[in-house]
Amino acid sequence: MHVKEQPPVLELETGLLRGACADGVCSFLGVPYADPPQRFELPEPRTPWEGIRDATQRGACAPYRVRELPQLDVIPLVGSGSDGSDGDYLLANVWMPENAKDAPVMVWVHGGGFVVGSKDAPVSDGAQFAKSGVVCIAINYRLGIDGFLPVPGAPTNLGLRDILFALRWVQENGRAFGGNPGNVTVFGESAGAMAIADLVTSPLAKGLFRRAIIQSGHGAMVRDIDVAQRLVRKLAKLLQIAPDADGFAKVDHATAMDALEKVSKPTAVDLRDADGFEPVYGISRFIPVYGDDVLPEKPVEALRKGAGGDIDILIGSNAEEMNLYFVPTGVRRKIPGLLAWWLLSRSHPWSRKVLKAYGLGGKGIRPGEALTRAMSDLVFRWPVRQFAKAHRGRTWVYEMDWRSSACEGELGACHGIELPFVFKMLECVRGPRGIAGEMPPSELADRIHDIWADFAREGTLPWQPAGDDLPVYQLAAGQTRVEPRMPAADYLPD
């Protein structure tokens, strides 16, 4: 219930919160949805507090280090990181329309390869959604070793369990923020979108959300627990500890982050499955596992059996996803053919055939261009279409086709470029080192933001859902097209 005071005070099940209001938006920042996490243990309900808790400071985030990219400032996309000294980070930021009542709720799950990222990344400020009549909630969750390493003696998928816990908290407390718990849309990008795609199929997520928006994510980035145990053993050897929960619990966050950087190197550990595929293509070593109570089976297989059929899904990708990784670093321009083949061979059993299908050896095609296009389709674009086709409920597919002028015009429609348009936060990513370049179009941000908000509000979109064909809506062009078959389709499992 609302308590009549200025600045605004709300009452949750765990106590009173004082936030702030400006321009028709009330914000409550750093709101705890669970107790501080005990390492390698399940999240627990928040202990009630006495008095009125200040909710004007964002609070802590999970421990991680930011890796800068040449030419680009990535902090607006992933946040500034944390050394882990403040362990009270299972927190949420809430933006609500002033005097909201039964408003749609959108819950944001940040990306970052399951190893970096925060609810506090400047690009994902939810104030504009509140101005559009939506209660927007952004959450933190455990990352890296603590969140996504299946350590013997500890619950698996702790990062996903944190997200589930936060979604249950939304069900219990959404009305206090003027939201309708029966109209929840969960949305996320990259690793956040992968997590959502997985949870669409999870029996533990039943009834927690009505719609899902999956931005540059899908359900194929999961590992068999036995394969992931290779990473457990490798890390334990590096850290000189027992490969179990007791051993890892003794490792401080700084040491754990050092080890995480070491195992991120291409030759550090082989995580290919029995068919020779590494589903993340080296972008991250830490991903959800399947074969437990959270994900009993591979998400795409569960989708085909009808899991998540009652959830409306908007899913999409960006036209040039891998440009984010390969353009600022110079890989697309400079990598030689032999190295391109070797790099892809660490994740794909038919790397030579794949690169040839994407033009390697053709006139005027650099090896790095073939590698970039191939991996954009292998890692993101084709698995997104596979997920959409497997879903038995209502499904819409989009493609972000607007091209950034950053990196001398070469960054293009890269991974993450839709984020400032979705949140209408162009100002924080423009300029000489901004991902959106100098002049991103505000009218496109208005249109994309409204598409997201309308979907959350009523489940409506300005194009038809997928049927026998798969119409893909081009966000910048404002029209749908049926795409030609991607070469990647011949080189990925069904």
FENZI-V567806 format. One line per field, one symbol per residue. phi: phi as a letter, one per 30 degrees, with the letter a starting at -180 (. if undefined). Layout:
phi=???
This chain:
phi=.dcdabddbcccdckcbccbbahibccbciddcadeddeibddbeddeccicddbccdidbddacdcdceibcceedbiciadidcdcbdbbcbcbdeidahddcbcccdckiibbjadceedcdcdddddcicdcbcbcadbhedcbcddejbddhdddddddddddddddbeddciccddbcccbabhedddddeddecdddceidacbbccchaaccdbbdeddddddedddddedhbddbdddddddddddddddedddddecdaccdddciccdchidbdcbdccjbddbdbeedddeddjeiddcdbcbabcdbedeedcdddidddcddedddddddddbbdbdddddddcjdjddicdeddddddddedddbdddddddddddccdbbbbbdcdcdddhhicdiddeiddeddechbdddbcjdcddcidbddddddeddeddddddddbicbdbdddbdcbdcdddddibcbcddddeeddbbdd
